Amino acid sequence: MEKDKNFAILIDGDNIPSKYIKEMMEEIAKYGNPTIKRIYGDWTKPQLSKWKKILLENAITPMQQYSYTTGKNATDSAMIIDAMDILYSEKVDGFCIASSDSDFTKLATRIRETGLTVIGIGEKKTPEPFIVACDRFIYLEILHSQDKEEEANKQQKIKKNIDTISPNVIRLITQSVNDLADEEGWAFLGDVGSLIQKKRPNFDSRNYGFEKLTPLIKSTGKFEIDQRDSGKGRYKLIYIRHMN
């Protein structure tokens, strides 16, 4: 994704814990320029008061939405209406929808139908329909850095949030390599990563304890790695193929 793309960031304040915001904003900056940053909730509620400092630090605009009826999520409706207004204004190239709520599945699908990018961010409890409706889905748990007072339990917490590289994951990588392989079985890793992302939007090497895809693939012991000269100095092109 191009970093000069403009993104609208819409945050479900009733659904996203405030402790994740700093890391979330840093993550979004990798994909584009957040030109619109809004968070939705009923700011008359005491439990949302802790957001005040965080919003000021990150220049996020709070959008007031009163809870008119008990049991109905007015925040979701407000986010969806605003998203459609922004979509039709044609001022952005993509959206980041921060929520673990499946109510935004149709919104993500509708935005993608126009050709715009949709990045979803939420906790691991997020329902599958919303995840697959996005171009990419990022779990908040892998973004959250540990506070100093939590350092003693850091390794235990990291292990708790790391997923196992299952046979299904290896199968996904293998099939993607085969889909792109040349006659000798080699596939460019960059293309493999992009194809995996299209097949499974929530795939992220950090879910398995690796910062990048290359070390994750190496750890499986099932793929050959070939670094080739790109003709641009130290920059290398990485190709992989499945070991028979």
Backbone bond lengths (Angstrom), bond angles and torsions (degrees), N, CA, C in turn:
res aa  C-N    CA-C-N  psi(-1)  N-CA   C-N-CA  omega(-1)  CA-C   N-CA-C  phi
1 M - - - 1.443 - - 1.532 110.07 -
2 E 1.284 117.29 141.31 1.444 121.50 -176.83 1.520 110.57 -78.85
3 K 1.356 115.08 136.25 1.452 119.55 -176.04 1.520 113.13 -75.86
4 D 1.343 118.47 -12.15 1.459 119.57 179.35 1.520 111.93 -90.84
5 K 1.314 117.52 7.11 1.461 120.98 176.54 1.520 110.08 -72.68
6 N 1.320 116.17 143.72 1.456 121.25 176.87 1.526 110.14 -93.02
7 F 1.332 116.27 131.02 1.457 121.41 -178.08 1.526 111.42 -119.12
8 A 1.323 115.10 144.61 1.459 122.00 170.04 1.525 107.07 -100.58
9 I 1.313 117.01 123.79 1.459 121.81 179.88 1.521 108.75 -104.62
10 L 1.308 116.55 117.83 1.460 122.44 -179.60 1.527 108.36 -118.60
11 I 1.337 116.36 119.99 1.459 121.69 -172.84 1.525 110.68 -114.22
12 D 1.296 116.20 130.19 1.463 122.79 175.75 1.528 107.86 -82.60
13 G 1.339 117.11 98.05 1.455 121.35 -175.88 1.515 113.95 -64.66
14 D 1.328 117.60 -22.63 1.461 121.59 178.46 1.525 111.90 -80.11
15 N 1.339 115.92 -9.72 1.459 120.18 -167.55 1.525 113.74 -123.52
16 I 1.331 117.25 -24.44 1.464 121.53 -176.60 1.531 110.04 -105.52
17 P 1.344 118.72 122.35 1.471 121.38 178.35 1.527 111.21 -64.28
18 S 1.324 117.08 139.88 1.464 121.85 -176.69 1.528 112.77 -63.33
19 K 1.330 117.99 -25.26 1.469 121.04 -176.52 1.531 112.91 -64.87
20 Y 1.324 117.38 -16.81 1.461 120.47 -176.50 1.530 113.80 -91.39
21 I 1.312 118.82 -9.94 1.463 120.55 -167.41 1.522 114.20 -60.78
22 K 1.318 118.43 -46.40 1.469 120.72 -177.51 1.524 111.10 -56.82
23 E 1.325 116.60 -51.80 1.464 120.67 -179.06 1.531 111.49 -65.46
24 M 1.326 115.98 -34.53 1.461 120.20 179.89 1.528 110.59 -64.95
25 M 1.317 117.51 -43.97 1.456 121.18 -179.95 1.527 111.11 -65.78
26 E 1.319 116.94 -37.23 1.470 120.82 177.30 1.525 110.89 -65.49
27 E 1.318 116.46 -38.33 1.462 121.15 178.86 1.523 111.29 -65.99
28 I 1.317 117.00 -44.31 1.457 121.34 -178.56 1.518 111.25 -62.84
29 A 1.332 116.97 -34.06 1.463 121.48 -179.19 1.527 112.39 -61.46
30 K 1.330 117.37 -19.79 1.461 121.03 177.80 1.521 112.04 -68.88
31 Y 1.332 116.05 -24.23 1.462 120.65 -173.01 1.523 113.78 -103.97
32 G 1.320 117.01 -19.13 1.459 118.40 -179.15 1.513 112.38 174.38
33 N 1.314 114.96 -174.56 1.457 122.16 -178.08 1.532 109.90 -96.03
34 P 1.326 118.84 115.34 1.475 120.98 -178.69 1.524 111.23 -75.94
35 T 1.321 116.71 89.97 1.465 120.95 -176.42 1.524 112.76 -81.38
36 I 1.334 116.95 -25.95 1.472 121.86 177.40 1.524 107.33 -124.38
37 K 1.336 116.23 124.19 1.469 120.91 -178.94 1.527 108.85 -132.51
38 R 1.312 115.85 109.88 1.467 120.48 -176.70 1.526 110.74 -133.62
39 I 1.315 114.90 145.37 1.461 120.62 175.82 1.519 108.04 -129.32
40 Y 1.324 115.40 138.70 1.465 121.65 -171.29 1.521 111.51 -114.65
41 G 1.344 115.86 137.73 1.447 120.68 177.45 1.522 110.67 174.67
42 D 1.302 115.50 173.53 1.461 121.02 176.00 1.526 107.14 -92.15
43 W 1.336 116.39 97.38 1.463 121.62 -172.96 1.521 112.73 -75.69
44 T 1.317 117.69 1.47 1.464 120.77 173.25 1.527 110.49 -82.58
45 K 1.317 117.16 -12.42 1.460 121.53 -179.83 1.527 110.19 -79.40
46 P 1.330 118.52 132.17 1.470 122.43 -178.49 1.524 113.95 -57.26
47 Q 1.341 117.24 -33.67 1.463 119.95 -175.35 1.529 113.14 -68.15
48 L 1.330 117.29 -15.14 1.465 119.79 178.41 1.523 112.81 -95.09
49 S 1.317 117.83 0.24 1.463 121.37 -177.47 1.528 112.75 -64.07
50 K 1.339 116.91 -28.77 1.469 121.07 -178.93 1.527 112.36 -66.81
51 W 1.331 116.92 -13.03 1.459 121.34 -179.31 1.535 112.51 -74.42
52 K 1.341 118.11 -23.46 1.458 121.64 -168.59 1.526 113.59 -51.25
53 K 1.319 117.63 -54.25 1.463 121.78 -178.40 1.523 111.50 -62.94
54 I 1.322 116.06 -41.20 1.470 121.21 -178.24 1.522 111.13 -63.28
55 L 1.328 116.60 -40.92 1.462 120.53 -179.89 1.512 111.22 -65.38
56 L 1.323 117.29 -39.99 1.461 121.26 178.86 1.528 110.98 -65.44
57 E 1.320 116.64 -41.69 1.465 121.50 -178.74 1.518 112.47 -65.84
58 N 1.327 116.94 -28.87 1.463 120.93 -175.88 1.530 113.40 -111.26
59 A 1.326 116.80 8.57 1.474 122.75 178.05 1.526 112.05 52.53
60 I 1.337 115.24 45.80 1.460 121.57 178.26 1.532 108.62 -100.47
61 T 1.315 116.94 130.73 1.461 121.80 -177.66 1.527 111.22 -85.75
62 P 1.336 118.38 120.52 1.479 120.18 177.33 1.525 110.37 -78.04
63 M 1.311 116.80 131.52 1.455 122.98 179.16 1.535 108.21 -109.47
64 Q 1.328 115.80 116.99 1.458 120.55 -177.01 1.529 111.24 -76.22
65 Q 1.329 114.90 129.31 1.452 120.05 175.73 1.523 108.75 -139.51
66 Y 1.325 116.69 106.75 1.460 120.67 -179.72 1.527 110.88 -69.45
67 S 1.326 115.06 146.03 1.465 121.17 175.58 1.521 107.33 -85.54
68 Y 1.312 116.04 93.68 1.464 120.60 -174.57 1.523 113.04 -69.75
69 T 1.341 115.53 -35.63 1.461 119.61 -175.71 1.525 109.98 -133.02
70 T 1.303 117.58 134.76 1.455 121.61 178.28 1.523 110.62 -63.43
71 G 1.337 115.12 132.18 1.458 119.56 177.82 1.516 114.11 90.03
72 K 1.337 117.99 -8.82 1.460 120.93 178.45 1.518 109.34 -106.18
73 N 1.320 118.00 137.04 1.455 121.26 -177.40 1.519 110.76 -93.55
74 A 1.326 115.64 91.83 1.462 120.99 179.90 1.518 111.50 -70.34
75 T 1.340 116.65 -27.02 1.459 120.90 179.87 1.525 110.89 -60.99
76 D 1.328 116.70 -45.16 1.460 120.74 178.91 1.523 111.15 -58.27
77 S 1.311 116.81 -45.53 1.460 121.18 -178.84 1.518 111.14 -61.58
78 A 1.333 116.83 -42.50 1.462 120.97 179.72 1.523 111.08 -63.47
79 M 1.323 116.91 -42.07 1.466 121.07 178.67 1.519 111.35 -62.61
80 I 1.323 116.26 -43.44 1.461 120.88 -178.30 1.530 111.16 -65.32
81 I 1.334 116.81 -42.59 1.471 120.47 178.80 1.528 110.66 -63.30
82 D 1.327 116.80 -45.82 1.463 120.43 178.75 1.526 111.46 -62.89
83 A 1.326 116.06 -40.67 1.465 120.42 -179.83 1.523 111.00 -59.79
84 M 1.316 117.00 -42.57 1.461 120.38 179.82 1.530 111.44 -68.01
85 D 1.341 116.62 -37.12 1.466 119.73 175.63 1.524 111.24 -62.04
86 I 1.339 115.94 -43.85 1.465 121.00 178.99 1.523 110.39 -65.53
87 L 1.322 115.80 -41.04 1.466 120.74 179.46 1.521 111.20 -57.79
88 Y 1.326 116.67 -47.33 1.463 120.86 -177.39 1.527 112.72 -74.12
89 S 1.336 117.09 -17.84 1.472 120.06 177.33 1.524 111.77 -73.91
90 E 1.349 116.21 -18.61 1.469 123.18 178.64 1.526 112.41 58.25
91 K 1.327 116.11 35.16 1.464 120.89 -179.58 1.525 113.25 -97.50
92 V 1.331 116.94 -8.74 1.461 119.87 -178.50 1.523 110.88 -128.94
93 D 1.341 114.36 161.76 1.464 121.06 178.96 1.524 112.17 -102.63
94 G 1.322 115.07 -9.34 1.456 118.44 -179.16 1.512 111.67 -171.18
95 F 1.330 114.84 171.37 1.453 121.60 -178.78 1.524 109.89 -127.48
96 C 1.325 115.15 148.03 1.454 121.48 167.00 1.517 106.63 -117.78
97 I 1.312 116.51 117.19 1.464 122.02 179.80 1.523 107.99 -106.69
98 A 1.330 115.71 111.78 1.463 121.05 -177.46 1.519 109.77 -99.62
99 S 1.316 115.49 102.86 1.459 121.55 -179.88 1.520 109.07 -170.21
100 S 1.319 116.22 154.76 1.462 121.05 174.29 1.522 109.95 -107.49
101 D 1.325 115.66 19.94 1.462 123.01 -172.99 1.531 111.07 -102.21
102 S 1.311 117.35 128.49 1.468 121.44 -179.48 1.523 112.80 -70.65
103 D 1.339 118.03 -8.17 1.468 120.81 179.73 1.526 112.43 -62.79
104 F 1.338 117.17 -16.20 1.463 120.52 -178.25 1.539 112.68 -95.13
105 T 1.311 116.49 8.30 1.463 120.61 -179.42 1.534 111.68 -60.35
106 K 1.317 116.70 -49.39 1.467 121.02 -179.03 1.524 111.30 -64.55
107 L 1.335 116.74 -37.17 1.467 120.15 178.34 1.522 110.67 -62.17
108 A 1.339 116.86 -47.16 1.460 120.55 -179.99 1.527 110.85 -60.85
109 T 1.319 116.28 -41.54 1.467 120.94 179.14 1.522 111.00 -62.96
110 R 1.322 116.00 -43.61 1.474 120.96 -178.75 1.522 111.53 -64.69
111 I 1.309 117.86 -41.39 1.466 121.65 179.49 1.526 110.20 -64.42
112 R 1.319 116.73 -43.13 1.467 120.31 -178.94 1.524 111.63 -66.17
113 E 1.320 116.76 -28.44 1.468 120.16 177.86 1.527 111.93 -61.84
114 T 1.336 116.55 -25.11 1.473 120.60 179.01 1.529 111.92 -85.23
115 G 1.320 116.48 -4.84 1.454 120.40 179.51 1.513 114.31 95.92
116 L 1.332 117.61 1.96 1.457 121.02 179.26 1.532 110.61 -86.87
117 T 1.325 114.59 154.34 1.457 121.50 -179.71 1.518 110.88 -81.85
118 V 1.343 116.26 141.09 1.462 121.01 175.94 1.525 108.87 -126.01
119 I 1.332 115.78 119.60 1.458 122.19 174.55 1.516 107.67 -107.05
120 G 1.298 116.79 124.55 1.456 120.93 176.91 1.516 109.95 -101.22
121 I 1.325 116.42 142.84 1.461 121.26 176.22 1.522 107.94 -135.05
122 G 1.322 116.24 127.80 1.456 119.84 -179.38 1.515 110.63 -167.99
123 E 1.306 115.52 179.76 1.456 120.22 179.63 1.526 110.53 -81.43
124 K 1.319 116.12 168.45 1.464 120.83 -175.91 1.525 113.16 -66.67
125 K 1.311 116.67 -10.76 1.466 120.81 176.85 1.527 112.13 -80.76
126 T 1.338 117.38 -3.10 1.463 121.21 -177.94 1.529 110.96 -59.09
127 P 1.330 118.44 131.20 1.470 121.63 178.87 1.530 112.36 -63.08
128 E 1.306 115.46 146.56 1.470 122.59 -177.19 1.530 114.00 -56.99
129 P 1.356 120.04 -39.57 1.474 118.74 -178.45 1.521 113.86 -56.72
130 F 1.336 118.21 -39.93 1.463 120.52 178.74 1.522 110.86 -69.60
131 I 1.318 116.49 -38.35 1.472 120.71 -179.79 1.521 111.15 -60.21
132 V 1.324 116.84 -50.42 1.461 120.58 -175.90 1.532 112.69 -74.00
133 A 1.333 117.07 -14.15 1.467 120.37 177.31 1.519 111.79 -78.21
134 C 1.347 117.25 -12.68 1.466 122.24 -178.81 1.529 111.03 -97.18
135 D 1.341 116.01 158.00 1.464 120.15 172.78 1.518 110.32 -69.88
136 R 1.319 115.33 -36.53 1.460 121.52 179.29 1.524 107.77 -147.80
137 F 1.329 116.72 139.75 1.453 120.42 177.15 1.520 109.15 -127.62
138 I 1.333 115.91 128.24 1.463 122.19 -175.20 1.521 109.32 -116.16
139 Y 1.322 115.97 130.38 1.459 120.36 179.02 1.528 110.39 -82.48
140 L 1.321 116.07 133.01 1.462 121.43 -179.26 1.525 112.06 -63.37
141 E 1.324 116.34 -32.78 1.464 119.61 -175.75 1.524 112.94 -59.90
142 I 1.330 117.50 -30.15 1.471 118.87 -178.12 1.524 111.73 -84.05
143 L 1.328 117.50 -9.15 1.462 121.49 -179.67 1.516 112.38 -94.04
144 H 1.315 116.85 -27.79 1.463 120.63 -170.09 1.518 112.09 -72.98
145 S 1.321 116.68 116.20 1.470 121.70 177.27 1.522 109.81 -79.12
146 Q 1.298 116.13 156.04 1.461 120.90 -176.82 1.533 110.62 -84.36
147 D 1.326 116.84 138.40 1.453 121.38 173.93 1.528 109.02 -74.25
148 K 1.321 116.48 160.92 1.460 120.76 -176.90 1.518 112.31 -58.88
149 E 1.330 116.57 -40.08 1.455 119.38 -178.21 1.526 112.36 -70.36
150 E 1.346 116.10 -12.76 1.462 120.09 -180.00 1.523 111.68 -99.00
151 E 1.342 116.20 1.11 1.460 120.43 -172.29 1.524 112.30 -58.74
152 A 1.337 116.90 -35.19 1.466 120.14 -177.72 1.520 112.06 -62.09
153 N 1.328 115.65 -29.60 1.468 119.92 -178.57 1.521 112.38 -102.60
154 K 1.321 116.16 13.83 1.466 120.64 -172.27 1.518 112.75 -58.46
155 Q 1.324 116.41 -51.67 1.460 119.29 -176.27 1.521 111.69 -62.89
156 Q 1.320 116.53 -38.63 1.460 120.15 179.37 1.519 111.12 -64.07
157 K 1.340 117.79 -40.66 1.454 122.00 -178.56 1.521 110.79 -71.49
158 I 1.350 115.96 -37.25 1.462 119.05 178.90 1.522 110.18 -63.03
159 K 1.337 116.04 -46.00 1.460 120.13 -179.44 1.520 111.40 -62.05
160 K 1.322 115.78 -35.97 1.460 120.33 -179.14 1.518 111.80 -62.45
161 N 1.338 116.91 -33.70 1.459 121.38 -175.87 1.528 113.88 -92.83
162 I 1.333 117.22 -3.49 1.464 120.28 -177.35 1.527 110.28 -89.72
163 D 1.317 115.38 131.30 1.455 121.07 177.89 1.530 110.04 -86.34
164 T 1.315 115.71 154.11 1.463 121.48 176.63 1.521 109.95 -82.41
165 I 1.334 116.33 140.70 1.469 120.44 175.57 1.523 107.09 -75.24
166 S 1.287 116.13 96.57 1.459 122.47 -173.96 1.527 111.18 -83.23
167 P 1.338 117.17 166.58 1.472 120.27 174.50 1.529 112.13 -56.66
168 N 1.323 117.12 -32.14 1.467 119.96 178.33 1.518 111.96 -65.70
169 V 1.325 116.89 -36.60 1.462 121.05 178.02 1.529 109.77 -67.23
170 I 1.328 116.29 -45.38 1.464 120.36 178.41 1.529 110.64 -62.21
171 R 1.330 116.08 -39.02 1.465 120.60 177.44 1.528 110.92 -63.48
172 L 1.332 116.71 -40.11 1.460 121.29 178.10 1.522 111.09 -61.31
173 I 1.324 116.63 -45.17 1.468 120.80 179.12 1.521 110.31 -64.84
174 T 1.331 115.97 -45.76 1.466 120.90 -178.64 1.525 111.59 -60.10
175 Q 1.322 116.50 -47.55 1.470 120.14 -179.41 1.526 111.46 -63.40
176 S 1.319 116.58 -37.05 1.460 120.49 179.45 1.522 111.10 -68.27
177 V 1.326 116.34 -39.33 1.472 120.27 175.68 1.515 110.00 -62.78
178 N 1.323 117.00 -46.21 1.461 120.92 -179.61 1.526 112.34 -63.25
179 D 1.323 116.56 -34.67 1.463 120.36 179.20 1.529 112.08 -63.81
180 L 1.330 116.29 -28.04 1.471 120.87 -173.21 1.530 113.58 -111.11
181 A 1.332 116.84 -4.21 1.462 120.95 -171.02 1.524 113.71 -68.25
182 D 1.344 114.89 148.74 1.454 120.44 173.18 1.529 108.65 -82.82
183 E 1.319 117.80 -169.61 1.469 121.03 -175.38 1.520 112.76 -64.30
184 E 1.333 116.45 -23.13 1.457 120.02 179.99 1.528 112.20 -95.97
185 G 1.325 116.26 2.80 1.457 119.85 176.46 1.512 115.39 92.16
186 W 1.339 118.10 1.36 1.465 121.15 -178.04 1.528 110.93 -87.43
187 A 1.335 115.34 141.11 1.463 121.56 177.00 1.523 109.10 -134.58
188 F 1.328 116.80 142.28 1.461 121.99 178.67 1.528 109.15 -69.77
189 L 1.328 116.11 127.10 1.464 120.72 -173.84 1.533 112.59 -60.62
190 G 1.328 117.18 -36.35 1.462 120.23 179.18 1.513 111.89 -59.66
191 D 1.339 115.81 -41.87 1.469 120.41 178.25 1.528 111.29 -69.73
192 V 1.322 115.83 -36.31 1.466 120.17 178.47 1.528 110.17 -63.07
193 G 1.328 115.84 -45.06 1.463 120.06 178.86 1.516 112.42 -60.43
194 S 1.330 116.43 -41.45 1.467 120.77 179.73 1.522 111.39 -65.95
195 L 1.335 116.46 -40.05 1.465 120.06 179.89 1.522 111.15 -67.87
196 I 1.325 117.15 -40.71 1.464 121.04 177.52 1.525 110.08 -60.10
197 Q 1.332 116.31 -41.10 1.463 120.76 -179.88 1.520 111.75 -63.66
198 K 1.334 116.36 -36.60 1.460 119.94 178.08 1.531 111.05 -69.31
199 K 1.322 115.78 -37.08 1.461 119.99 -179.20 1.526 111.90 -73.78
200 R 1.331 115.52 -37.31 1.459 120.62 -177.94 1.531 109.55 -139.21
201 P 1.337 117.96 93.81 1.470 122.05 -174.38 1.527 115.43 -57.49
202 N 1.343 117.91 -25.68 1.460 119.53 -178.46 1.524 112.91 -93.11
203 F 1.338 117.04 9.54 1.463 119.36 177.65 1.528 109.05 -72.41
204 D 1.306 115.62 128.38 1.466 121.58 179.69 1.515 107.25 -152.81
205 S 1.325 117.55 127.37 1.462 120.23 -177.39 1.531 111.46 -59.64
206 R 1.341 116.59 -26.51 1.469 120.17 179.60 1.522 112.38 -68.01
207 N 1.341 116.63 -22.32 1.468 119.68 175.65 1.523 111.44 -61.87
208 Y 1.346 115.96 -23.61 1.459 121.69 -176.11 1.528 112.48 -109.28
209 G 1.342 116.06 10.42 1.457 120.45 176.16 1.510 115.12 90.65
210 F 1.340 117.93 13.97 1.457 121.87 179.76 1.530 110.24 -120.48
211 E 1.325 116.35 135.77 1.460 120.26 -179.43 1.522 111.98 -70.79
212 K 1.337 116.56 -31.19 1.462 120.92 -176.91 1.525 110.69 -130.75
213 L 1.342 115.18 165.41 1.461 120.47 -178.12 1.530 112.28 -70.94
214 T 1.327 117.71 -36.52 1.469 120.90 -176.74 1.530 113.14 -57.14
215 P 1.338 119.43 -52.60 1.475 117.97 178.95 1.524 113.35 -64.37
216 L 1.329 117.25 -30.31 1.467 119.50 176.14 1.524 109.53 -62.30
217 I 1.324 116.40 -47.39 1.465 120.77 -179.13 1.525 110.99 -64.77
218 K 1.332 116.96 -40.45 1.464 120.56 178.24 1.523 111.18 -60.81
219 S 1.327 116.36 -37.51 1.465 120.84 -175.80 1.526 113.08 -65.21
220 T 1.327 116.81 -22.62 1.466 119.49 -178.78 1.519 111.87 -74.91
221 G 1.341 116.90 -25.37 1.464 121.28 -178.88 1.515 113.79 70.10
222 K 1.325 116.67 16.05 1.461 120.53 -175.67 1.536 113.29 -114.10
223 F 1.335 116.30 5.03 1.464 119.13 -177.40 1.524 111.02 -135.09
224 E 1.319 115.61 144.15 1.463 121.25 172.79 1.524 108.22 -87.73
225 I 1.323 116.00 144.22 1.457 122.38 179.97 1.526 108.42 -118.26
226 D 1.311 117.24 131.54 1.460 122.12 179.24 1.530 109.31 -130.91
227 Q 1.327 116.37 118.05 1.462 121.37 177.21 1.522 109.42 -96.44
228 R 1.313 115.59 122.83 1.461 120.74 -175.74 1.525 110.76 -117.49
229 D 1.334 115.30 147.87 1.466 120.37 178.67 1.523 110.04 -64.84
230 S 1.303 115.25 137.98 1.461 120.45 179.34 1.513 112.44 -98.35
231 G 1.342 115.33 -10.01 1.463 119.02 -176.19 1.517 111.62 83.34
232 K 1.337 116.54 8.35 1.471 121.41 -178.96 1.526 110.00 -123.66
233 G 1.327 115.51 55.89 1.455 119.89 176.74 1.518 112.80 71.69
234 R 1.335 115.87 -129.15 1.461 121.53 -176.25 1.521 113.00 -76.70
235 Y 1.298 117.19 -11.75 1.462 121.14 -176.76 1.529 110.27 -66.06
236 K 1.325 117.44 127.53 1.460 122.98 -178.06 1.528 111.06 -114.36
237 L 1.317 114.90 146.87 1.465 121.52 173.27 1.520 107.36 -99.76
238 I 1.309 117.01 127.91 1.458 120.86 -177.19 1.523 110.22 -102.18
239 Y 1.321 115.39 126.94 1.466 121.74 176.51 1.520 108.66 -118.12
240 I 1.319 116.76 149.45 1.459 120.04 178.54 1.527 109.92 -135.39
241 R 1.319 115.77 156.96 1.458 120.91 171.19 1.522 109.13 -149.88
242 H 1.295 114.80 153.38 1.467 121.15 -176.78 1.519 109.27 -77.12
243 M 1.343 115.91 137.02 1.454 120.07 176.84 1.514 110.07 -77.31
244 N 1.300 116.18 127.67 1.473 121.20 179.36 1.517 110.93 -81.00
